[in-house]
């Protein structure tokens, strides 16, 4: 018998043995599947939420069935007050003010920091800050001399009004941008993203070290001085990632800031979508913002806010380009899971095809849709730290729960245009 014949004979014997035991093709995945363990979520959820989240993982995870080459299911989380308690954008703004890192704008003209800033706000800021630094130089907002400037900046950012009560912003699309949110990254003009990440790391360390309930002095006011990761959300994100989900963060806080915080839950910078500045050739942030869909860079009309979140997710996660990114995509090109806490998250939550987690902060449109639960895919959970008390009156779903593009209130409607009736707060 020749060597080649011997090889063929051995191959035939091996094949026969495989057939006798069960096909070779069938046994390989089974052997692999035996080593595949579906992550189990920890306790700490309201009602049956843990069980429903676990079913999501069981159904869409890589172990059921074992198909390592299939497309990963996508999960998208809002950040502030969804994954963490309190707002990392606020924490960053307060740190910038205390540390004197906001620059005097060119020619002392504050309208250059936001196209939506009103003349009244620009005058108030110039009066409070104009004499403190030359254009382009950092303002001494962390000193007694700069306290008035810090107070005015904090008022415009935090209340969208001047200290005297004049409206600070006007003329924006209420479904694609919130000028006060956008103003924070715009105020960081002149710094590089790397420098801002350093600022964020310092603010993060301070806010995590501070005790729950701590305050800090900014200007002449005491403001929130602490942030905490939600253990339950950290566990959920980790479980989803272990189960093979493609997990993303979508936030209306600045991109470099959220990148730093997201590391704490294992999400890398390339899976963070925050508000993104345009940059100079030298890498410094400008006071203008990157666009999405039909919105060009520098137009400053769309950020990761309500419909803008949908656009940025479609663009960055699913690769949809141009005006199509502003539209609802086919189910195969949408996230299976989404989590949020505010009306700012409505559009990307509604786009989720399997399950939508809402952290209850008493936000009208969001809670109207979540409690209506017209398709059975919404779950509501109280805030994990310092949960809010139940809303004493029903959510005004049938009258003013929705805010239109021009800011006009109206009824909240389902996908079939029927009006959602007022809803009573029941998960708190």
C-alpha positions in Angstrom: 0.0 0.0 0.0 1.4 3.4 -1.0 1.8 6.2 1.6 -0.9 8.2 -0.2 -3.3 5.2 0.0 -2.5 4.9 3.7 -3.5 8.5 4.3 -6.7 8.1 2.4 -7.6 5.0 4.4 -6.9 6.7 7.7 -9.1 9.7 6.6 -11.9 7.3 5.7 -11.7 5.6 9.1 -11.7 9.0 10.8 -14.8 10.1 8.9 -16.6 6.9 9.7 -15.9 7.3 13.3 -17.2 10.9 13.2 -20.4 9.7 11.5 -20.9 7.0 14.1 -20.5 9.5 16.9 -22.5 12.3 15.2 -21.4 14.6 12.4 -18.2 16.5 12.8 -19.9 19.8 11.7 -22.6 19.4 14.3 -20.3 18.5 17.3 -17.9 21.5 16.9 -20.4 24.3 17.7 -21.9 22.2 20.5 -18.5 21.8 22.1 -17.9 25.5 21.8 -21.4 26.3 23.2 -20.7 24.2 26.3 -18.1 26.8 27.2 -20.4 29.8 26.6 -21.8 31.3 29.7 -24.6 33.9 29.6 -23.9 36.8 32.1 -26.3 37.0 35.0 -27.4 40.5 36.2 -27.1 41.5 39.8 -30.1 42.4 41.9 -31.2 46.0 42.7 -33.9 46.6 40.1 -37.5 47.6 40.4 -40.3 45.0 40.0 -39.6 42.6 37.1 -37.1 44.9 35.4 -34.1 42.6 36.2 -35.9 39.6 34.7 -36.8 41.5 31.5 -33.3 42.8 31.1 -32.0 39.3 31.7 -34.3 37.9 29.0 -32.9 40.5 26.6 -29.4 39.3 27.2 -30.5 35.6 27.0 -32.3 36.2 23.7 -29.8 38.4 21.9 -26.5 37.3 23.5 -23.9 35.2 21.8 -24.9 32.1 23.8 -28.4 31.7 22.4 -27.8 30.3 20.0 -24.0 30.1 19.8 -23.2 32.1 16.7 -19.9 33.9 17.2 -19.8 35.4 13.7 -23.3 37.1 13.7 -23.7 40.8 13.8 -23.6 42.2 17.3 -26.8 43.6 18.7 -26.5 47.3 19.6 -27.3 48.8 22.9 -27.2 52.6 23.5 -27.2 54.4 26.8 -27.7 58.1 27.6 -25.1 59.1 30.2 -26.1 61.9 32.6 -28.6 60.6 35.2 -28.9 57.4 33.3 -25.6 55.7 33.9 -24.5 58.1 36.7 -26.3 60.1 39.3 -26.0 63.9 38.5 -24.6 65.5 35.4 -21.0 65.3 34.3 -21.5 68.4 32.1 -22.5 70.4 35.1 -19.6 69.0 37.0 -17.3 70.1 34.3 -18.8 73.6 34.0 -18.4 74.1 37.8 -14.8 72.8 37.6 -14.0 75.2 34.7 -15.4 78.1 36.7 -13.6 77.3 39.9 -10.3 76.7 38.0 -10.5 79.7 35.7 -10.4 77.9 32.4 -13.1 79.8 30.4 -11.5 82.3 28.0 -12.6 85.8 27.3 -14.1 85.8 23.8 -12.6 87.6 20.9 -13.1 91.4 21.2 -15.1 90.7 24.4 -18.1 89.8 22.2 -20.0 86.9 23.8 -22.3 86.4 20.8 -19.4 84.6 19.2 -19.8 81.8 21.7 -23.3 80.9 20.6 -25.4 82.0 17.7 -28.5 81.8 20.0 -27.2 84.1 22.8 -29.5 87.1 23.2 -28.3 90.7 23.2 -29.4 90.9 26.8 -27.2 87.9 27.8 -24.2 89.2 25.8 -24.4 92.6 27.6 -24.8 90.9 31.0 -21.7 88.7 30.4 -19.7 91.7 29.0 -20.6 93.8 32.0 -19.7 91.0 34.5 -16.6 89.7 32.8 -15.3 92.3 30.3 -12.7 94.0 32.6 -11.2 90.8 34.0 -9.0 89.5 31.1 -7.9 90.3 27.6 -9.5 88.5 24.7 -8.3 84.9 24.5 -7.1 84.8 28.0 -8.7 82.7 30.8 -11.1 84.6 33.1 -10.3 84.5 36.8 -13.7 83.1 37.7 -12.2 81.1 40.7 -11.1 84.3 42.5 -13.1 86.7 44.6 -12.6 89.4 41.8 -14.2 87.0 39.3 -17.1 85.8 41.4 -19.6 88.1 39.6 -18.4 86.8 36.2 -18.7 83.2 37.5 -22.2 83.9 38.7 -23.3 85.3 35.4 -21.8 82.4 33.4 -23.4 79.9 35.8 -26.8 81.6 35.5 -26.8 81.6 31.7 -25.7 78.0 31.6 -27.8 76.6 34.3 -31.1 78.6 33.9 -30.9 79.9 30.3 -31.4 83.4 31.8 -29.3 86.2 33.1 -29.0 87.0 36.8 -31.6 89.8 36.2 -34.0 87.3 34.6 -33.6 88.1 30.9 -33.8 85.2 28.4 -30.3 84.1 27.5 -31.0 82.2 24.3 -33.5 82.5 21.4 -34.3 81.1 18.0 -33.4 77.4 18.2 -35.0 74.2 17.1 -36.3 72.6 20.3 -36.0 69.1 18.8 -32.4 69.2 17.6 -30.4 71.4 20.0 -30.5 72.9 23.5 -28.3 76.1 23.4 -27.3 75.9 27.1 -26.0 72.3 26.6 -24.2 73.3 23.5 -22.7 76.4 25.2 -20.5 74.3 27.5 -18.3 72.8 24.8 -18.4 76.2 23.0 -17.0 77.9 26.1 -14.0 75.5 26.0 -12.8 77.1 22.8 -9.0 77.5 22.7 -8.2 74.3 24.5 -7.4 71.0 22.8 -9.4 67.8 23.3 -6.5 66.4 25.2 -6.4 69.3 27.6 -10.2 69.0 28.1 -9.8 65.3 28.9 -7.3 66.4 31.6 -9.9 68.9 32.9 -12.5 66.1 32.9 -10.2 63.7 34.8 -9.7 66.3 37.5 -13.4 67.0 37.8 -14.2 63.3 37.9 -11.7 62.6 40.7 -13.2 65.5 42.8 -16.8 64.5 42.2 -16.3 60.8 42.9 -14.3 61.6 46.1 -16.9 64.0 47.5 -19.6 62.5 49.7 -23.1 62.0 48.5 -25.0 65.3 48.9 -21.8 67.4 48.9 -21.9 71.0 47.5 -19.1 73.2 46.2 -18.8 77.0 46.0 -18.9 78.4 42.5 -18.8 82.2 42.4 -21.1 83.1 45.3 -23.4 80.1 45.1 -23.3 76.6 46.5 -23.9 74.0 43.7 -23.9 70.2 43.4 -20.5 68.8 44.1 -20.7 65.0 43.7 -21.4 62.3 41.0 -21.8 58.6 41.4 -21.9 55.7 38.9 -25.0 53.6 39.3 -23.9 50.1 40.3 -26.9 48.6 38.5 -26.2 50.3 35.2 -22.5 49.5 35.4 -23.4 45.9 35.9 -25.9 46.0 33.0 -23.3 47.5 30.7 -20.8 44.9 31.7 -23.3 42.1 31.2 -24.3 43.3 27.8 -20.7 43.6 26.7 -19.8 40.1 27.9 -22.9 38.8 26.1 -21.6 40.2 22.8 -23.6 43.4 22.6 -22.1 46.5 20.9 -22.5 49.1 23.7 -22.5 52.8 22.9 -23.0 56.0 24.9 -24.9 59.0 23.5 -24.7 62.1 25.6 -25.5 65.8 25.3 -22.3 66.6 27.4 -19.0 67.4 25.6 -17.3 64.5 23.8 -13.9 64.7 25.6 -15.7 64.9 29.0 -17.9 61.8 28.4 -14.9 59.9 27.0 -13.2 60.2 30.4 -16.2 59.2 32.4 -17.2 56.3 30.1 -13.9 54.5 30.9 -15.4 53.8 34.3 -17.9 51.4 32.8 -15.6 49.9 30.2 -16.8 51.8 27.2 -14.0 53.1 25.0 -13.8 56.6 23.5 -14.6 55.3 20.0 -18.0 54.2 21.4 -18.9 57.6 22.9 -21.0 60.1 21.0 -21.1 63.5 22.7 -21.3 67.1 21.5 -18.3 67.6 19.2 -16.6 70.9 18.5 -14.9 71.7 15.2 -11.2 72.3 15.6 -8.5 74.5 14.2 -5.6 73.1 12.1 -3.7 73.0 15.4 -6.3 70.9 17.1 -7.8 73.6 19.3 -11.5 73.5 19.9 -13.5 76.3 18.2 -16.9 77.8 19.3 -18.6 75.9 16.5 -19.9 72.3 16.5 -19.8 69.4 14.1 -23.0 68.6 12.2 -25.0 65.6 11.4 -27.3 64.6 8.5 -28.2 67.6 6.5 -26.5 69.9 9.0 -23.1 71.0 8.1 -20.1 71.5 10.4 -20.3 75.0 12.0 -24.0 75.4 11.4 -24.5 74.8 15.1 -28.1 73.6 14.7 -27.9 70.0 15.7 -26.3 68.2 18.7 -26.9 64.9 20.5 -30.4 66.1 21.6 -33.8 64.5 20.9 -33.8 64.1 17.1 -30.2 64.9 17.0 -29.4 61.8 19.1 -31.1 59.7 16.4 -29.1 61.3 13.7 -25.7 60.9 15.5 -26.5 57.3 16.4 -27.4 56.5 12.8 -24.3 58.2 11.6 -21.7 56.8 14.0 -23.1 53.4 14.9 -24.8 52.4 11.7 -22.9 54.3 9.1 -25.9 56.2 7.6 -24.7 59.4 5.8 -26.5 62.5 4.7 -30.0 63.5 5.4 -31.0 59.9 5.7 -29.4 59.8 9.1 -32.1 62.0 10.4 -34.8 59.4 9.6 -35.9 56.3 11.4 -34.0 53.4 9.9 -35.2 49.8 9.1 -35.3 47.6 12.2 -32.1 45.8 11.1 -30.2 49.1 11.3 -31.4 50.1 14.8 -30.4 49.4 18.4 -32.2 46.6 20.1 -31.9 48.2 23.5 -31.8 51.8 24.7 -31.7 53.5 28.1 -32.4 57.1 29.0 -33.9 59.4 31.7 -35.1 62.6 29.9 -37.2 64.0 27.1 -33.8 64.6 25.4 -33.6 60.8 24.8 -37.1 60.3 23.3 -36.1 59.6 19.7 -33.4 57.1 20.2 -35.4 55.3 22.8 -38.3 55.0 20.5 -36.0 53.6 17.8 -35.0 50.7 20.0 -36.6 47.5 18.7 -36.6 45.1 21.7 -36.5 47.0 25.0 -36.4 50.5 26.3 -35.3 51.3 29.9 -36.4 54.6 31.4 -35.0 56.0 34.7 -37.9 58.0 36.1 -37.0 61.7 36.6 -40.6 63.0 36.1 -40.0 64.2 32.5 -43.3 64.8 30.8 -43.0 63.4 27.2 -40.7 60.5 28.2 -43.0 59.3 31.0 -46.1 59.7 28.9 -44.6 57.3 26.3 -43.1 55.0 28.9 -46.3 54.6 31.0 -48.5 54.4 27.9 -46.2 51.5 26.7 -48.2 51.1 23.5 -46.0 48.3 22.2 -45.1 46.6 25.5 -41.3 47.4 25.1 -40.9 50.1 27.8 -39.7 49.5 31.4 -39.5 52.1 34.1 -37.1 52.2 37.0 -36.8 54.7 39.8 -33.5 56.6 40.1 -31.1 54.2 41.9 -29.8 57.0 44.2 -32.1 59.5 45.8 -35.2 58.5 43.7 -37.8 61.2 43.1 -41.1 61.1 44.9 -44.2 60.3 42.8 -45.5 63.2 40.7 -48.5 64.6 42.6 -50.5 65.3 39.4 -50.9 63.3 36.2 -48.4 63.9 33.3 -50.1 66.3 30.9 -49.8 63.9 27.9 -53.1 64.9 26.2 -52.4 68.6 26.3 -48.8 70.0 26.8 -46.5 67.0 27.2 -44.9 67.4 23.8 -42.7 70.4 22.8 -42.6 71.1 19.1 -39.6 72.3 17.0 -40.6 76.0 17.6 -41.1 75.4 21.4 -44.9 75.2 21.2 -46.4 72.7 23.6 -48.9 70.1 22.4 -50.3 66.6 23.1 -48.0 63.5 23.0 -49.0 61.3 20.1 -48.3 57.6 19.4 -46.9 56.5 16.1 -50.4 56.2 14.7 -51.1 59.9 15.7 -53.6 59.0 18.4 -53.2 61.1 21.5 -51.8 59.5 24.7 -54.1 60.1 27.6 -52.7 61.7 30.8 -50.6 59.2 32.8 -50.3 58.7 36.6 -46.9 58.3 38.1 -46.7 54.7 39.4 -43.0 53.8 39.4 -41.0 55.8 41.9 
